[in-house]
Amino acid sequence: MFNSMRARLTIMFVILTLTPLVIVSVLIAREGRSNLQQQSIDLQEQVVQQTSISLESFFAERENELSVLINVYGLTSLDPQVQRDALLTLLTKQPAYYELTLVNSNGQEAIRLTRGSVVTTNDLRSRKGEPSFQSAIETASINYSPVYFNEDARDRLITISIPIEDLFTGEISHVLIAEVRFQNVEESLLRKLDLTEGEDVYIVDNMGVVIAHRNPNLVLKQTIFRLPKSQGRYTGLTGGDVLMAMDTVQLENLKLTVVAEKTFATATSLASDLTQLATIVTLVSLAISGLVVIFVVSRSVKPITKISRVAQAIQAGDLSARADEQGSREMSTLGRTFNGMTAQLQQTLLGLQDNVRKLEEANEQREKLIKDLQAAKRLAEENSRLKSEFLSTMSHELRTPMNAIEGFTGIMLKHMAGVEYNEKAERYLKKVQSNSQRLLHLINDFLDLSRIESGRLELANLPVSPVEMVKRWEYELGVLAEGKDITFKVSVAPNLPETIYGDEEALTKIARNLLSNAFKFTSEGQVTLNVECHDHQMSIQVADTGIGIPPHAREYIFDEFRQVDQTSRRKYGGTGLGLAIVQKITRAMGGTVNLESELGKGSTFTVAIPIQTEQAQA
């Protein structure tokens, strides 16, 4: 549906018509919401400031009442009975007080009057250790305590401590302590506020504890509310989305915060109505503009639809179809141009048919060439297989007599045949033994290589002791250092497992080829064998101080029958199969070979092979 020109033009015109209206509606709704939000915050600020003023006035009145009693009536200079009567009168007339206590400078209560109970002389106690008394003595100023819940009064109280100076000495002679009912603050301030739906006002102390609220359960549960740093839109006390305003009231040493909230939905309800109205207007405008656009587009697209039908007929193979060249100037020009293109298309198709025939002939030749190449590939693969089988067979056939030659030569050199030889004959026998061993080693290399290439390399999964295996390497291959000015060092990491599962013969071939090359290409210095274990891998590292490997040779050093150069082959011997076998066996075991070398300073080969400490399932 939306692929037709009619639909696209309709949608485009509707969008062009509707977009400005939507933008204006969104801007109006957003601006209205922002203004309503700010107005709501301003109203909450007024409520907060009004409550803060009332709260300050409440405590200012209490301070004024107590100060009048102290300074005007001279409370401490009166007779004890008159003092009691004066305090009792204040306690009786002002319901905000729960308890009034006159304490001397030593912290001993002189008079204590409590609402609802009688205090005798025996009930008087020392307040020397109470914070309210100590703060008044130390600061010589009015002191407020945090709001707390008194079990006896079953009410929330706040303590006001006022120090009384001696008129003659200027020292603190008494402290008047008043316990004020904070619930009276809630009843006289918060419950008298004319709040609308969604509004709330409460008081929080400097520890974040709600100490006054129209809902007493929130106060009795000692609800803690972390106030934000500034006013605005936040999550409110009960978890709702609110607009919040705050004001701080400083009562001497005590700081209280008055908080006013209004739910965001209530504050922006008018903006929501405005948004709904804008949505309705937008939908009506969309319907009207859609009808107008559909009518206009239909008249404009009709000639193009006719040309489209002619194009479909031509696509179906009817090249004789022609477009109408009548109508407006633009449409007649389009019809003539379309008909001209159709005529050219007929000529082009004739040429294409000839080209297709030529391409088909070329494709037949290409398929024939591909078949010839596939046959040649199969022949090459068969030749490679026959070569590997031939090498394997020849290696087996040659190894048997070479083993016999090497064995009998060893028997003769040990004089086990009962025949004595002169020095010259013994020297010849040693050469025969040396060359037979060299030839046998070469045959074994060919046999290993052919086995790997033919895919017949089978790796054992048997228990192996790494430490014992390395000791055998040290014993068997250490003789290669004899007769040379070479030090052979072997180190085994202590974290090697006692037993691993794998192919000891394959690991030995890797170590033998690496150490043989190291001893072969090192005339002095040292050859080092390090065996370590890390990250579930066994690392076999062979380092020497030999001739090293030039950078250009590292690209082919692991190729078969390749050495650094022909000079080294003539000087050091070998077939160039050792490193190739090392790399192929290592890859078959899932490991990697790394080379680091510097020309004239030596080479380091590191083989990393995954190890397993439990026998794998077949």
Residue pairs with C-beta under 8 A, 6 or more apart in sequence:
1 7
2 8
2 11
5 301
5 304
6 297
6 298
6 301
6 305
9 293
9 297
9 300
9 301
10 290
10 293
10 294
10 297
13 289
13 293
13 296
13 297
14 286
14 289
14 290
14 293
17 285
17 289
17 293
18 282
18 285
18 286
18 289
21 281
21 282
21 285
22 282
25 275
25 278
25 279
25 281
25 282
26 278
28 274
28 278
29 271
29 274
29 275
29 278
32 270
32 271
32 274
33 268
33 271
33 275
36 267
36 268
36 270
36 271
37 233
37 243
37 264
37 267
37 268
40 243
40 262
40 267
40 268
41 231
41 232
41 243
41 244
41 245
43 262
44 199
44 231
44 243
44 244
44 245
44 260
44 261
44 262
45 231
45 245
45 247
45 260
47 193
47 195
47 199
47 201
47 245
47 260
48 201
48 245
48 246
48 247
48 258
48 259
48 260
49 247
51 189
51 190
51 193
51 201
51 247
51 258
51 260
52 247
52 248
52 249
52 258
54 188
54 189
55 185
55 189
55 203
55 249
55 256
55 258
56 249
56 251
58 96
58 185
58 188
58 189
59 144
59 160
59 180
59 251
62 96
62 97
62 160
62 178
62 180
63 142
63 160
63 162
65 90
65 94
66 160
66 162
66 176
66 178
67 162
69 75
69 86
69 87
69 90
69 176
70 76
70 162
70 164
70 176
73 86
75 83
75 86
75 87
75 102
75 164
75 174
75 176
76 83
76 102
76 164
76 166
76 173
76 174
78 86
80 110
80 111
83 102
83 110
83 111
84 111
84 113
87 100
87 102
87 111
87 113
88 113
90 97
90 100
91 97
91 99
91 100
91 113
91 115
95 181
95 184
96 180
96 181
96 184
96 185
97 115
97 178
97 179
97 180
97 181
98 114
98 115
98 150
98 153
98 155
98 157
98 179
98 180
98 181
99 112
99 113
99 114
99 115
99 153
99 157
99 177
99 178
99 179
100 111
100 112
100 113
100 176
100 177
100 178
100 179
101 109
101 111
101 112
101 113
101 127
101 176
101 177
101 178
101 179
102 109
102 110
102 111
102 112
102 174
102 175
102 176
102 177
103 109
103 110
103 127
103 133
103 174
103 175
103 176
103 177
104 110
104 173
104 174
105 137
105 171
105 172
105 173
105 174
105 175
106 126
106 128
107 126
107 127
107 128
107 129
107 130
107 133
108 124
108 126
108 127
108 128
109 124
109 125
109 126
109 127
110 124
110 174
112 119
112 123
112 124
113 119
115 153
117 152
127 133
127 177
128 134
131 145
132 143
132 145
132 159
132 161
132 177
133 161
133 175
133 177
135 143
135 161
135 253
136 142
136 143
136 161
136 162
136 163
136 172
136 175
136 177
137 163
137 172
137 175
139 163
139 253
140 163
140 165
140 172
141 163
141 252
142 160
142 161
142 162
142 163
142 252
143 160
143 161
143 252
143 253
144 158
144 159
144 160
144 161
144 251
144 252
144 253
144 254
145 158
145 159
145 161
145 254
146 158
146 205
146 207
146 254
147 156
147 157
147 158
147 182
147 205
147 209
147 211
148 156
148 157
148 158
149 155
149 156
149 157
149 220
150 156
150 157
150 179
153 179
153 181
155 181
155 182
155 183
156 181
156 182
156 183
156 211
156 219
157 179
157 180
157 181
157 182
158 179
158 180
158 182
158 254
159 177
159 178
159 179
159 180
160 177
160 178
160 180
161 175
161 176
161 177
162 175
162 176
162 177
162 178
163 172
163 174
163 175
164 172
164 173
164 174
164 175
164 176
165 171
165 172
165 173
166 172
166 173
182 211
182 212
185 203
185 212
186 212
186 213
186 214
186 219
189 212
190 201
190 202
190 203
190 212
190 213
190 214
191 214
193 201
195 201
196 266
197 266
198 262
198 263
198 265
198 266
198 267
199 260
199 261
199 262
199 266
200 213
200 214
200 236
200 237
200 242
200 260
200 261
200 262
201 214
201 258
201 259
201 260
201 261
202 210
202 212
202 213
202 214
202 218
202 237
202 258
202 259
203 210
203 211
203 212
203 213
203 256
203 257
203 258
203 259
204 210
204 211
204 225
204 227
204 256
204 257
204 259
205 211
205 254
205 255
205 256
205 257
206 254
206 255
206 256
206 257
207 224
208 224
208 225
208 226
208 227
209 222
209 223
209 224
210 218
210 219
210 222
210 223
210 224
210 225
210 237
211 219
211 256
212 219
213 219
218 237
223 237
225 237
225 259
227 246
227 257
227 259
228 234
228 244
231 244
231 245
231 246
232 243
232 244
233 241
233 242
233 243
233 244
233 264
234 242
234 244
235 241
235 242
236 242
236 244
236 261
236 263
237 259
237 261
240 263
240 264
241 263
241 264
241 265
242 261
242 262
242 263
242 264
243 261
243 262
243 263
243 264
243 267
244 259
244 260
244 261
245 259
245 260
246 257
246 258
246 259
246 260
247 257
247 258
248 255
248 256
248 257
248 258
249 255
249 256
249 257
249 258
265 272
303 324
303 327
303 328
303 331
306 323
306 324
307 323
307 324
307 334
307 335
307 338
310 321
310 322
310 323
310 338
311 338
313 321
314 321
314 342
314 345
319 342
319 345
319 346
319 349
321 342
322 339
322 342
323 334
323 335
323 338
323 339
324 335
325 332
325 335
325 336
325 339
326 332
326 335
327 335
384 453
385 454
388 450
388 453
388 454
389 450
389 454
391 446
391 447
391 449
391 450
392 447
392 450
392 451
392 454
392 456
394 446
395 443
395 444
395 446
395 447
395 450
396 447
398 439
398 443
399 440
399 443
399 444
399 447
402 436
402 439
402 440
402 443
403 440
405 432
405 436
406 433
406 436
406 437
406 440
409 429
409 432
409 433
409 436
410 433
411 417
412 419
412 421
412 429
413 426
413 429
413 430
413 433
415 421
421 429
438 573
442 575
445 575
445 577
445 578
445 581
446 577
448 509
448 581
448 585
449 560
449 577
449 580
449 581
449 584
451 457
452 581
452 584
452 585
452 588
457 584
457 585
457 588
459 502
459 503
459 506
459 588
459 589
460 502
460 503
460 504
460 505
460 506
461 501
461 502
461 503
461 615
461 616
461 618
462 501
462 502
462 503
462 504
463 499
463 500
463 501
463 615
464 499
464 500
464 501
464 502
464 504
464 507
465 498
465 499
466 492
466 496
466 497
466 500
466 531
466 533
466 538
467 492
467 496
467 498
469 504
469 507
469 508
470 490
470 492
470 529
470 531
472 508
473 490
473 508
473 511
473 512
473 515
473 529
474 488
474 490
474 529
476 512
477 511
477 512
477 515
477 516
477 519
478 488
480 515
480 516
480 519
481 487
481 488
481 519
481 527
484 519
484 522
484 523
484 524
485 523
485 524
485 525
486 519
486 522
486 523
486 524
486 525
486 526
486 527
487 525
487 526
487 527
488 526
488 527
488 529
489 526
489 527
489 528
489 529
490 528
490 529
491 528
491 529
491 530
491 531
492 531
493 530
493 531
493 532
493 533
495 532
495 533
495 534
496 531
496 532
496 533
496 538
497 533
497 611
497 613
499 613
500 538
500 611
500 612
500 613
501 612
501 613
501 614
501 615
501 616
502 589
502 609
502 611
502 612
503 589
506 585
506 588
506 589
507 540
507 609
509 581
509 582
509 585
510 540
510 582
510 585
510 586
510 607
511 529
511 540
511 542
513 578
513 579
513 581
513 582
514 540
514 542
514 578
514 582
514 605
514 607
515 527
515 529
515 542
516 578
517 574
517 578
517 579
518 527
518 542
518 543
518 544
518 546
518 603
519 527
519 544
520 572
520 573
520 574
521 544
521 546
521 547
521 568
521 572
521 603
522 544
522 545
522 546
522 547
522 602
523 546
524 545
525 544
525 545
525 546
525 602
526 544
526 545
527 542
527 543
527 544
527 545
528 541
528 542
528 543
528 544
529 540
529 541
529 542
530 539
530 540
530 541
530 543
531 538
531 539
531 540
531 541
532 538
532 539
532 541
533 539
533 611
536 610
536 611
537 591
537 608
537 609
537 610
537 611
538 608
538 609
538 611
539 606
539 607
539 608
540 606
540 607
540 609
541 604
541 605
541 606
541 607
542 604
542 605
543 602
543 603
543 604
543 605
544 602
544 603
544 604
545 601
545 602
546 602
546 603
547 564
547 568
547 599
547 600
548 597
548 598
548 599
548 600
548 601
548 602
548 603
549 557
549 564
549 595
549 597
549 599
549 603
550 564
550 599
551 599
553 564
553 565
554 595
554 597
556 562
557 564
557 579
557 595
558 579
558 580
558 582
558 583
558 593
559 576
559 580
560 576
560 577
560 580
561 575
561 576
561 577
561 580
562 576
562 580
563 569
563 572
563 574
563 576
569 576
582 593
582 605
582 607
583 593
586 592
586 593
586 607
586 609
589 609
589 610
590 609
590 610
591 607
591 608
591 609
591 610
592 607
592 608
593 605
593 606
593 607
594 605
594 606
594 607
594 608
595 603
595 604
595 605
595 606
596 603
596 604
596 606
597 603
597 604
